[in-house]
Structure formats: C-alpha cells, structure tokens
Amino acid sequence: MMKAMILAAGRGERMRPLTDTTPKPLLNVGGQSLIEYHLQAFKSAGITDIIINHAWLGQQIEDKLGDGERYGVRITYSREGEQALETGGGIFKALPRLGTEPFIVTNADIWTDFDYAKLPGELDGLAHLVLVDNPAHHPEGDFVLEEKVVSDDEGPRLTFSGIGVYSPMLFNDAGENVFPLAPLLRGAMQKGQVSGEHHLGKWSDVGTPLRLDALNDELKELNGG
C-alpha cells in the first residue's frame, strides 16, 4: 500500500494574522480543520500510512491529530524545527520514512474532492502531477498537459494542484538542505519523466483569509446552508 505525505510546514504569511497563533493546516473550514479533510480522504482511498512534516507551531498539529488512530490512519511526523525546509527539502528529509516505492504528496493548505484512490501506484517516470483549471489568482497556470505528459513547454497551461505521486529517485541529486520542489520537477519534465491528469472537480488553494472565507461559504451551500 502506498504511503502519503502531507506538507504542513509552511508559515502561512499571506494568511496572517490567523496563522500567528494557529498553523495554517489547522484553520477550520466547514466545521473541521483543513488537514483533517486530507486524513479522511486518504482513509477513504485505503491509504493509512501518513507522514506529516511541520515547522511553525508544529506541536499544535501533533496535539490535534495525535497518532491518527481516531481517523483510522497511522501518522508519523517529520519535524523541521523553526526553519521550514521548503517543499523539496521537506520531502527529502522524510524520504527514510517514505520508503523505496512511489508515494503521494499533498499540500495541507488545499481543499479538494479529488479521489486519491485514482492515483497510479506505479510510475513510468519520476512523477505524476494532478493539475486543475487556473484559479482567478493564478491565471497564467504552471505546466502544459498533453497526452498525459506534463511539460514546461509553450502552450495552454494548467495549475499544479499540490497533489502528486513521486518516485524517491526524483530526489537522487538533491542535497539535505532547504530547496523547492519545482526545479526537480522541471528537470524531470525535460526528460519526459512526468505524467499528469486534469482534475475537473472541486479544488481550492486556501492561501488568504478571503479565500478561506469563500471556501467556508461554498461548503455551507454544499451542506445546505
């Protein structure tokens, strides 16, 4: 069974002042915290071995979620201390816990109805990305998806959802320090080693208080007010 990692180490600068006292993954939407939605979605997909990295106010995350037993999953934590390692560095630090097979990674600060059970358990290349339509705050998008291959070429772009499946080999040339994930992905794309899919369902990047409020309003409507 695949393992999954939830990236929860970000400071949430754009979400201040809410994140001055609460880590962004614990902000509430629709009656529960963002990160709890992911735990429930993973459990529904049969994915129960979950690693969560944290930095800013990370002990609050551990206090809230514990070992995952009440969610039907097993949680272990990758503690980064006060200095978050960015996306690439955070995953790299957690590799010993993630094992030698492809694993799922998702950003804690998104909300989506994506079904994690749809993700491939094996990869032809080094990564598989879930892309979504470009939101209003990111109209230029990130990557091109053509014939299930993701590239950084010219063409109509979609936005990276923050959900992906990665081979540990993607990090073979990485060093143990602070670094973003995007350069590794772009390097793999140049070799034709990144596949992808277009999620047409619901997705929200909960990056600002305004987007948090909008998502809360949307969930109230979905739940009948």
C-alpha angles and dihedrals in degrees: 000000000000121000122225134210126204115204106222105149101098121120093223096222094170090052094058135159087031091057095048089088103014128050110240095244089062095054110119125244122172093354102311139060123277093243093053090061089059093049090052092046092051091048090051089052092052093252109134107155105085133173119199122192121203143173119157109062087342095156088068089061092052091046091051100044103027115181092333096250095130090054093049093248138099114241127195123179133228104204116206099177122218094327111069113213097219121242099297095042092046093054092043091054090051096048094102088059094044097058133211100301128079113284137194123247127189134176112246092218098065129086119208145151091223114142107231090198088074093065117106116257091206130041132215088203138009103292146013118205132198110220129193138192112284112268121223092258093053106035096156094062127205115253144013119246116201126160089348091302120118119214142164091229128124116286144079108329135213128201123256107242096209090250120112147144115230136191114224085233089071085075098047094113096038124113126221099259144080112312140140124246098227098079091053091050093048090050090052091047091056087060093047090247100130124085126186151179137213115239109207097182131085121315134158132181101215095205104137138032089252092056090046090054091047092052091049090053091049093050091049089056092047090051094049099266 
